[in-house]
Amino acid sequence: MYQWYGLAVTNGEKPAPMLRDVLAKQVTSAHIAEAKQLAGEWKPKGK
């Protein structure tokens, strides 16, 4: 979930930063690091 909120933040979705921050308090730092890596590697289909 964290990676999707990160992508939503990048795309300007207004509630995404707050939702991402709430989720960050519920997961490990390792999970956040993995999610950031996955979000950085993610590419939309066809691009």
N, C-alpha and C positions, 0 to 999 in steps of 0.2 A: 504493500500500500504506500509506503513512504516514497518509493520511487515515482509513483504516479502523481502524488501530491507535488513532488519536486518538479516534474514536467509541467504540471498545471500552473505552478508558480511562474515558471519560465514563460508560459503562454499568457500570463496576465489574468488568470482566473482569480477573482477577488477573494473568495473564502479559502483558497488553497493555502496561503501562508499560515493562517490560524489553525487549520485542520492538520497541516504538516507538523506544526509545533506541538499540538496536543498529542499527536501520535508519537513524536520523538520522545516524549516523557514516559512512554509505555514500552519502548523497545530498547534493545541493547545498542551500545555504540558500534559494535561489530555489524549489527543489522543495518544501521544507518550508513555505515561505510560501504557495505555491499550494495545497498539501494542506490547510493550516489553513483557508484561505479556502473550499475545497470542502467540508470537513467542517462548517464553520459554516453553509453554505448548504443542506446535505443535509437532506431531510425524508423520513421513511418514507412509502411509498406509502399513499394513502388518508388522509393527515393534513394 
